[in-house]
Amino acid sequence: MTVLDNLTLGHVTHDDAPFNHLQAGQLVLGIDAGNTKTIALIADASGTVLGWGRAGGSNIYVSKPRALQAIDQAVQAARSRAGLPVYEPTGSEPPVSKPDLAAVTLSASGADWPEDFQLLESLLAERAWARRWQVVNDAVGALRAGSLEGTGVAVVCGTSAGVAARSSEGRAWHSSYWQEPEGADELAAFALRAVYRAELGIDAPTSLTARVLAHNRQSSVEGLLHALTRRDRRAPRRLGRLARLLLDEAELGDAASLKIVCEHGGSLGDYALAAARQVGLSGPYTLVTSGGVMRHPSKVLVRALMQRVHTVNPEVQWQASGHEPVFGALLLALELARHPVDAALLRRLESTCPAQSVFLT
């Protein structure tokens, strides 16, 4: 299969010179380039976070120039907080530095096809932040963040969705454009559809109606539909937040909401099982969930996901990721720099990472 052959853990690129920690430094850089935000962390070999930076979304499929600018901004802010030199762009040229870091891993939402990896690898090569660099899909980064061993399956459901799997033998796969069930934006569209159909009497009434109208400050469903579809409308901002209302109502037992969430969870489960098959996972393994939708207090979506998975493999164990995706990028960078990753290092990362407010969308 082409995707499995070409899109494994990621592409690792470095020069052939002997790797010298004293020359290249002991610090590593992890970057999570997401649809809504970009986070960069710099840490030392012990796992102590020394600097962080945040910028806007950086998906190259949305806007390549904005994506590269956001990555640069986040990294330069992290370098500044870590006390490292900050190199500003010269005209249209990217900010270039001397490679004072041991390794960098970029975990990117736009790393899907071989040409995407080539583009993002060239970004890291041009900027010369580190002696070694690596690009992975963001679902692979999320898997590394949620699993101490870096193996198993990750189901990420935030603004969008993705699935990744990795076996103990090192085989890896991520869903990329194979993925059908998406994240908050798609769930929001399902919620609106339920409200519209209930209003027309096609489906039974739903408690979503009152919640969605209040959220959008509308007094009628027709007014809501008009606001979202009229010719001179403004594009709705953060419509995906309706996914929270959908999960709220599903937890409270609303039939329409329950149907949507359970079907979505089952579909995510299908792709989790497909990912496991791609890398040969069977028997007991860990399935990690992460992303804003998965962090919602309701566990209806997770239960539906695991119910589907358990129909095929009842030995799979669910685990909610307790770490932000950028942790995965940082752990992969530490491994790329040949620093051992263990539970003690992970605890140090947890105790020295920036405040939770830095990561909120």
GULO-32008 format. One line per 8 residues: number of its first residue (from 1); their letters; for each residue x, y, z of C-alpha. Coordinates in steps of 0.05 Angstrom, whole numbers. Last residue first. Layout:
N
NUM> A> X Y Z | ...
//
This chain:
361
361> TLFVSQAP> -154 537 437 | -121 526 505 | -48 505 504 | -15 566 536 | -71 568 588 | -46 501 615 | 15 535 644 | 83 520 612
353> CTSELRRL> 118 453 619 | 166 443 678 | 129 392 721 | 102 352 663 | 169 350 627 | 202 327 692 | 150 272 700 | 165 248 629
345> LAADVPHR> 239 246 644 | 225 203 706 | 180 156 666 | 233 142 614 | 260 172 550 | 333 158 534 | 370 214 497 | 393 193 428
337> ALELALLL> 382 262 396 | 326 231 355 | 298 202 420 | 296 272 450 | 263 299 387 | 211 244 389 | 196 263 462 | 189 336 442
329> AGFVPEHG> 142 321 385 | 100 277 430 | 98 331 483 | 72 378 429 | 9 336 427 | -11 359 498 | -6 306 551 | -54 266 594
321> SAQWQVEP> -75 222 537 | -137 183 554 | -123 109 557 | -165 52 530 | -141 -20 534 | -149 -67 474 | -160 -139 496 | -232 -142 470
313> NVTHVRQM> -208 -142 398 | -260 -143 343 | -324 -124 380 | -278 -88 428 | -260 -35 377 | -334 -17 365 | -348 -13 439 | -284 28 447
305> LARVLVKS> -308 82 400 | -379 83 428 | -352 89 498 | -304 145 477 | -360 185 445 | -407 177 505 | -351 195 553 | -378 264 570
297> PHRMVGGS> -327 309 605 | -300 334 537 | -227 317 529 | -241 274 467 | -268 335 431 | -206 376 448 | -156 325 424 | -131 259 451
289> TVLTYPGS> -150 186 454 | -98 131 465 | -111 58 448 | -63 12 484 | -47 -58 462 | -68 -129 481 | -76 -179 424 | -64 -153 354
281> LGVQRAAA> -23 -99 321 | 2 -115 250 | 19 -45 228 | -38 -36 178 | -85 -78 220 | -79 -30 279 | -95 28 234 | -157 -7 207
273> LAYDGLSG> -180 -20 278 | -173 53 296 | -209 71 232 | -269 28 250 | -268 57 320 | -273 128 292 | -336 104 256 | -365 76 320
265> GHECVIKL> -352 142 356 | -387 180 301 | -447 134 303 | -450 141 379 | -445 217 376 | -499 226 323 | -548 177 354 | -537 206 424
257> SAADGLEA> -550 276 400 | -615 257 367 | -639 218 428 | -623 271 480 | -596 231 539 | -561 283 582 | -493 258 559 | -516 266 487
249> EDLLLRAL> -538 337 503 | -470 357 529 | -435 322 471 | -476 362 421 | -464 426 460 | -389 414 458 | -392 399 383 | -424 468 374
241> RGLRRPAR> -355 495 387 | -338 474 316 | -372 537 291 | -310 573 313 | -323 635 271 | -380 634 221 | -360 660 152 | -394 727 144
233> RDRRTLAH> -460 726 107 | -475 768 45 | -513 713 8 | -550 684 67 | -530 614 91 | -510 617 164 | -554 676 185 | -613 649 145
225> LLGEVSSQ> -608 581 178 | -605 613 246 | -665 658 232 | -703 598 207 | -686 561 271 | -714 618 312 | -691 667 366 | -618 670 347
217> RNHALVRA> -559 686 392 | -515 632 361 | -504 595 426 | -576 607 447 | -602 578 382 | -556 517 388 | -577 502 459 | -651 510 445
209> TLSTPADI> -649 465 384 | -602 413 414 | -659 391 460 | -685 353 400 | -754 346 369 | -766 283 328 | -742 280 256 | -774 303 191
201> GLEARYVA> -816 353 230 | -785 412 193 | -755 440 257 | -727 371 275 | -693 367 208 | -660 435 217 | -636 419 288 | -608 352 268
193> RLAFAALE> -571 383 209 | -542 436 255 | -515 382 302 | -486 342 244 | -450 405 219 | -422 416 289 | -397 344 290 | -361 358 225
185> DAGEPEQW> -327 420 252 | -310 386 318 | -273 326 288 | -273 282 226 | -298 214 207 | -271 196 138 | -196 187 145 | -159 158 85
177> YSSHWARG> -135 228 74 | -85 222 132 | -96 156 168 | -27 146 199 | 17 85 196 | 77 59 234 | 120 -4 236 | 172 2 291
169> ESSRAAVG> 175 -70 314 | 136 -51 377 | 79 -31 331 | 56 40 314 | -13 66 298 | -41 134 279 | -112 161 272 | -135 231 253
161> ASTGCVVA> -189 281 267 | -207 354 254 | -218 411 303 | -201 360 357 | -208 285 352 | -144 245 355 | -147 169 358 | -79 140 376
153> VGTGELSG> -62 67 368 | -8 26 402 | 66 42 411 | 106 102 436 | 128 65 498 | 105 121 544 | 41 127 504 | 0 191 500
145> ARLAGVAD> 51 240 473 | 79 189 423 | 10 176 396 | -4 251 390 | 60 260 350 | 39 204 303 | -29 238 295 | 9 303 279
137> NVVQWRRA> 43 271 219 | 118 267 228 | 177 310 207 | 248 299 232 | 311 339 242 | 382 329 264 | 438 380 274 | 388 432 296
129> WAREALLS> 359 501 281 | 386 502 210 | 329 545 184 | 336 521 113 | 339 447 134 | 276 454 177 | 236 485 121 | 264 435 71
121> ELLQFDEP> 237 379 116 | 169 413 114 | 168 414 38 | 195 344 31 | 145 317 82 | 88 350 44 | 114 322 -22 | 111 252 8
113> WDAGSASL> 38 260 26 | 5 276 93 | 45 325 136 | -7 381 140 | -25 370 213 | 48 374 231 | 93 343 284 | 160 377 273
105> TVAALDPK> 217 343 310 | 281 380 325 | 349 354 346 | 415 372 381 | 404 447 382 | 456 501 367 | 452 492 291 | 475 562 270
97> SVPPESGT> 413 602 254 | 371 620 194 | 307 661 197 | 273 651 129 | 289 696 70 | 238 744 43 | 273 804 73 | 321 778 125
89> PEYVPLGA> 281 737 174 | 298 746 248 | 347 702 285 | 336 696 359 | 396 675 400 | 380 626 456 | 358 646 526 | 304 593 530
81> RSRAAQVA> 249 646 529 | 278 675 465 | 286 607 432 | 213 590 449 | 190 657 418 | 232 643 356 | 202 574 350 | 130 598 355
73> QDIAQLAR> 141 655 306 | 177 612 255 | 123 559 257 | 69 613 249 | 106 643 189 | 113 576 155 | 38 562 163 | 18 632 141
65> PKSVYINS> 59 625 77 | 33 554 62 | -40 571 73 | -95 520 88 | -60 458 62 | 5 481 97 | -30 475 164 | 2 524 212
57> GGARGWGL> -50 553 258 | -31 614 300 | 29 623 345 | 56 598 411 | 126 594 441 | 160 556 496 | 226 556 532 | 268 517 581
49> VTGSADAI> 228 453 590 | 267 404 633 | 268 335 602 | 337 316 628 | 368 324 559 | 346 397 556 | 280 424 532 | 253 472 479
41> LAITKTNG> 178 473 466 | 141 500 405 | 65 506 399 | 26 522 336 | -49 536 338 | -115 525 303 | -99 473 250 | -38 446 285
33> ADIGLVLQ> 38 450 279 | 64 417 342 | 138 433 348 | 190 399 391 | 260 427 400 | 320 394 433 | 377 420 476 | 442 383 489
25> GAQLHNFP> 485 424 443 | 509 411 372 | 584 414 388 | 582 383 456 | 531 332 434 | 574 311 375 | 541 269 321 | 593 249 270
17> ADDHTVHG> 581 284 204 | 532 250 156 | 481 306 155 | 411 297 179 | 343 278 153 | 290 234 185 | 225 225 146 | 164 205 187
9> LTLNDLVT> 137 146 226 | 111 113 163 | 85 151 104 | 117 122 42 | 104 47 46 | 40 51 87 | 12 105 42 | 30 67 -21
1> M> 0 0 0
//
